[in-house]
Amino acid sequence: MSKKRVSYFYDPEVGNFHYGANHPMKPHRLALTHDLVIGYGLYRKMSVFRPCRATDQEMCKFHSVDYVDFLQRISPHNIQGFSFLCNKFNVGDDCPAFSGLFDFCSIYTGGTLESAVQLNNNVCDVAINWSGGLHHAKKFEASGFCYVNDIVLGIMELLRYHPRVLYLDIDIHHGDGVQEAFYLTDRVMTVSFHKYGNGFFPGTGDMYEVGAREGCNYSINVPLKDGIDDHNYMSIFRPVMQSVMKHYQPSVIVLQCGADSLGCDRLGCFNLSIRQHGECVDFMKKFNIPMVVLGGGGYTIRNVARCWAYETSLLLDTQISNDLPCTDYFEYFAPDYTLHPDTTTKIENQNTRTYLDNVMTTVEETLRNLSFAPSVQMQEVPPDFYVSKYQQESKPIADNEFYRDDKDNDK
C-alpha cells in the first residue's frame, strides 16, 4: 500500500488570539501542537500550507448574512453599542467578543475549506487542519466557544463532488451544530460519540435523535457516561464505525478530533489515553477513504498538543519517540516531558456493559433501517471559485518561512 499524501494547514497567527484570561479555550494550544510537529520533524513528510482566509461571502454559504456582518464589526471596544445583537447572536460569556475575532474565524475556516478543495481535486488523500473543528456554531448564532461552523462549510464544499459524506465526532461534547445542519438530508451521515446527561453541554445527542425526513436514520449518536476508559470506548467505537462504513459507504470522511475526551481535561469527564484517542484516528484511516481531519475541543493544552501531534504521526505512518523533542514550549510539558503521560483520573466509570450493549443495539437497529447507501445524480461540477482562489493565494510554506532551526533535534 502506497503512503498517503498528507496536506497540513497552519497559520502562525492562529495561536495569538485570546478569548480572555480566565476562558478555558486557548488558541495557543495550536502553537504548542505545531511546535511538536516541527520538533518531531513530521513537517518533512507532508505538504505544509498557510491557508488563505475565508471571506464573509464564503461564510454566508451557511451562516446568515446579518450574523456574519455582526462578527465582522463586533470588538471589545464597541460591545456596549451592540448589546442587543450580542444577545441575539449569543456573543457574551462563553463566546466573548475578543480582539481579532473575525480574523480568527477566517483563519480556521479557511484551513477547512482548503482541505475540502484539495480532497475534491485529488491534491491529497488526507488534509489536516487542527485549528478547525468548531462544531457548535449555528446558522444564526455562536455557541460553545464556536462562532463559524467551519465543518459545515467544509462538508458543503465536499458535497459538490461527493455523493455521501461521513462526519465523525469524537469530542466529548455532542456535535450539535453539524447534526442540526444536516438533520434532514441523507447525503451526510453524522456520527457522534459524546458525554450525555446530567445537564452536560449542549444537552443534545440522545441515541434516539436519528434525523428526519430524507435524513431519517442518518444521524447516529452514541451517548456515553462519566469515566469511560480505553477498553470500553474502543469496544463500542470499532463495531459502530465498522457498521456505519458497511451500511453508508461514504466516499469521503470528515473527522473531528476534539481532545477534551482525554482524561484529565479541564472540562472533560472521560478517562481516555492519548494512545486510544489516536486509535480512533488510525482505525478510520485504514478504510483508505479521503479524509479531512480537524481539531475541536481540548482545554488542558499540553495534552491537546501531545494528542494532535501524535495523531499527525499516525496519519503519516511515522513512529515518534515518547520522549518529547526540545522545543520552544518544552516547559509546558513538565514534569515528565513525554508524549504519553498518564491521563487517567479518579472518575468512576459509569458505563456498564449492559448500558453499552443497549446503546450498541439501538445504533445497529438504526443502521439496519437504511435500505441502501443513498446516491445522487451527480451533475457536471461548475467552475470552482475556490480552486482558482487557492491557486492564487495559498502556497506551500518553505522550511525557512516560520520554522525555527531544528537541526539539533535530528541528532
N, C-alpha and C positions, 0 to 999 in steps of 0.2 A: 504494500500500500504506500503510495507516494505521500510525502509530507504535505500537510495543508498549508495553503498560502494564507498568512495571517496579516491583516491590517490593524494598526493600533493608532487610536486618535487621542491626542493630548495637546492642550493649550497651556503653556506655562503660567498664564494669568489666572487659570481657574481656581487655583488654591489660595488666591489672595483675597477672596471675598469673605465677609464676616457677617453672619446672621446676628451676632451680638455676643457679648462676653459670656453670658450665662445660658445661651441657647445650646442645646445638645448637638445640632447639626453643624459640623465643622468642615467646610470645603478644603481646609488644609490637609485633610486625610488624603486627598488626591495627589498632593505634592509628595507626601510620605510614600504612597504607593509607587509613584513614578520613580522616586529615588531608589527604591528597591529593584524595580525593573531595570534601571540603569546599572545599579551596583552588581546585580547578578549577570549583567551582560546580555539580558534577554532581548534588548532592542536590536541586537545584531541579527537576530533570527526572524525578524518580521519587518514589514514596511511601516514606517512611523510617519504619521501625518499630523500637521497642525490644521484642524478643520476650519473651513470658513464659517462665519457666524450665520445663524438662521435669521432671516428677516421677519419683520412683522407680518408681511404678506404670507410667508410660509407658515407661521404660527396660526394664522387665521384659516388655514385649511381645516383646522379642527376647532380652535377656540373662537369665541365671539369677538367681533371687531372692537366693541367697546371695552371688553376686558383687556385685550392686548394693548389698546391705546392707553388704558389706565396703567398697565405695567410699565409702559414707556415713560410716563410722566411722573409717577409717584417716587418720592425720595424722603429720607428722614427730615429734610429741610422744609418740605411743603405739606407734610402729612396732616397738619391741622386743617388745612383748606380742603382736604379730601376725605374728611371723616365719614361722610355719607357713603362715598364709593368704597372706602375701606371696609365698612360693614357689609355692603352689597357684595363685594368680591372676596370677603373673608381674609383680608390682609390685616394682621394685628399681631397678637402674641405668638402663636405658633408659626405663622407665616409673616414675619416682620418686613417692613419696608426699609431694607438696608441699602447702603450706598452701592451703586452699580448693579442693582437688581436685574434690570433688563439685559445688561451685558452678560451677567452670569447665565441667565436663561438662554441667551443667544449662543453662548459657547457650548453648553452641554447639549442643547437641542441640535445645533449644527453638527456635532460629532455623531449623533444618532442618525440624522438624515443622511449624512455622507456615508455612514456604514451601510444603510439600506441601498443607496445608489450604487456603491461598489459591488454589493452582492448581486443586485439586479443586472449589472453589466459584466459579471464574471471577472471582476478585477481580483477578488479574493474568495476564499472559502469560509473564513471566519473573520468577523470585524469586531474589535473590542473598543468600547467607549466607557471607561469606568466612571466618568463624570455624569453619564446618563442614568436612566432607570428611575425617574421621579414619577412613580406610578399612581399617586393620589390625586394629582391635579385634575379638575373637571373642566368641562367646556366653558363654564361661566365663572369659575372661582378657583382660588388657591385652596389647598388642603394638605395637612400633614407634612409641612415643610416643603411642599412641591408647588410650583407656580405654573409651569408649562409642561404639559404631558408629552415629553419627547418620545415616549414609547408609542403612543397612539399615532403620532405624526410619522414615526418610522414605519409602523405597520401599514399605514395608509399608502406610503410610498412603495412598500413591498407588494401590496395588492395590485399595483399596476402591472406587475409581471407574474405574480404567483397566484394560483387558484386557491390555495389553502395555506394559511399562516398559523403556526402554533406559537402561542405565548405562554411561557412557563415562568412562574414567580416563586422564588424560594426565600424571599424576605420574610421576616417574622410577622409583618403586617399584611393583611389581605390586599391584593392588587385591585382595589375597588374602582379606581379611575379607568383602568384599562377594561375591566369587565363591563362596566357601565357603557363605555363607548361602543362595544361590540356585542352587546347582550342580545341584539335582535338579528344577528347575521350568522350564517353557517360558514362563512369564509374565514373566520378567525375562531379558533378554539382557545379559550383562556383556561389555564390550569394554575391554581394557587395552593401552595402548602403554607399554612399560617396558624398563628395562635388565634383562638376564637373563644369568646365567653368572658364573663365577669367584667363587662364594660371595656374590654381591651379595644383600642383604636384599630380600625374605624368602626367596628361593630357589625360589619358585613362579612360574608363569606361562609354562611351556613351551607352544609353539604346539599341542601335541597334548593339552593339557588342554582338553577341549571340552564338559564336562558329562557327566551320567549320567542314566539312566532317562528320565523325561519331559524332563529338561533336556539330553539329549544333543544336541550341536551348537549349544547356546545360550550357551556360554562361548567367547568369541573372544579369543585372546591374540596380541599382536604383540611378540615378544621382540626387543630391539634390542641392539646392542653399543656399546662406548665411542665417544664422539666424533661421534655423528651430528649432522649440520648441518641448517640450514633446508631446503635443497633436497631432500636425501634423505628427511628426515622427512615433508615435505609430499607427496613423490612416492608415499609409501605410505599416508599418512593419508587423503588425499582419496579414492582409489579404494576403500580398505577401508570407509570410512564411507558412501560412496555405495552400495556393495553391501549393507552392513548395513541401511541405510534402505530399500532396494528390497525386500530379502527379508523383513525383520522387520516393517516398517510399524508402529513404535511410536506410541502415542497421547500419550506424554509422555517427556521426556528428563531424566535426572539427569547433570549434567556435573561431574566433579571435576577442578579446575584446579590440581593441585599444581605449584608453581613451582620445585621442585627439578630439573625437567627443563631449566631455563635453564642456559646456560653460566655459569661462574664460581660456581655454587652450592657452598656449603661441603661438602655431602655428595654432590654430583652428579658426573656424568662425561659429560654431553651438551654440545652446542655450540649450543643453540637461542637465538635472539634473542627479546626481548620481543615484537617485532612478529610473528614467526612463531608464537609461543605463542598470541598473540591471534588469529591467523588461524584456528586450530583452533576457537576460540570463535565467531568470526564465521561460519565455514563451517557450523557446526551451527545457528546462529541462523537462517540463511537457509532452513532447512527449514520454518520457520514452524509449529513444534510447541511446545506449552507446555514450559517448561524450568526446572528448578531448577539453579542454578549455585553451586558450593561451592568452598571453598579446598582445603587439604590440606597437603602438604609444602612446604618452602621455607626455606632456612637461611642465605641471605645476605639479611638482612631488608630492606635498602634496595632490592634488586631485586625481592623479593616485593611490596613496596608499589607500586613502579612498575608491575609486571606487572598486578596486580589492579585498580589504578586505571585503567590503560589498557583493560583488558577491561570494566570498568564503562562506560567511554565508548563502546566498541563496541556493547555491549548497548543503549545509549541512542541509537545512531546519531548520536553527537556527536563532532565533531573537537576535539581538545585540543592545546594547544601543546607542542612538545618542550621548551620552557623551563619548568621546574617552578615552580609558584607559591610565593611566600614563605609558609611555614607554620611552625608551632611546632617542627617537626622538620627544618627546612631543612638543618641542618648534617649530617644523616645522609647526604645525597646529594652531598657533596663528592667530588672536586674539580670535576666537570663540571656538576652541578645540572641534568641533562637527564632526560627521560623515557625516552629510548632510548640508553643508553650502549653501548659495545662490550662484549658479553658473550662474545665468542669466546675460546677458550683454546688452549693448545698440545697438547691431547689429540688424538691421531691418530684419524681417522675409520676405524673397523674394519668399517663396514657396506659391504661391496662390493655392486655392482649384482647380482651373482649371488646373494648371500645374501638381499637384499631381495626379489628376484624369487621365490626359493624360498618365503619367508615368505608373500608375496602369493598364490602358487599354492595353498599349503596352506590359507590362510584362505578363498579362493574355493571350494575343494573342500568345506570345512566348510559354508559357506553354501549351496552347491548341494544339499547333503543335506537342507536344510529343504524339505519338500514344500509347505508353505504357512505363512503367518503364523498362529500359534495364536490361537484365540478361546475365550472362556469364556461360559457362560450367565450374564450379569450379573443378580443378584438386586436387589430394591429395597434401597437402602442404608439401614441402620438409622439412627436419630437420632445425629448426630455429636457426641460428647462434646467433641472438640477445638474445634469451631466455637463452641459456647456458651462454652467456657473462654476462647478467644482474644477473643471479642467482649467479654467482661467485663474481661479483664486486659491485653490488648495494644492499645495506642493509637498512632496516628501521633505522631511526635515533632515538636514545634513547633521552629521555627528557633531560638528563644532558649533551648531547654532545655539543650543542651550544645554548641552550636556557638559558636565564638568569633566575634567581629565580623570579617567578611571583606570589608568594603567596599573596602578598598584593592586587593583582587585583582580588582575589577570595573573598575578604571581602564584 
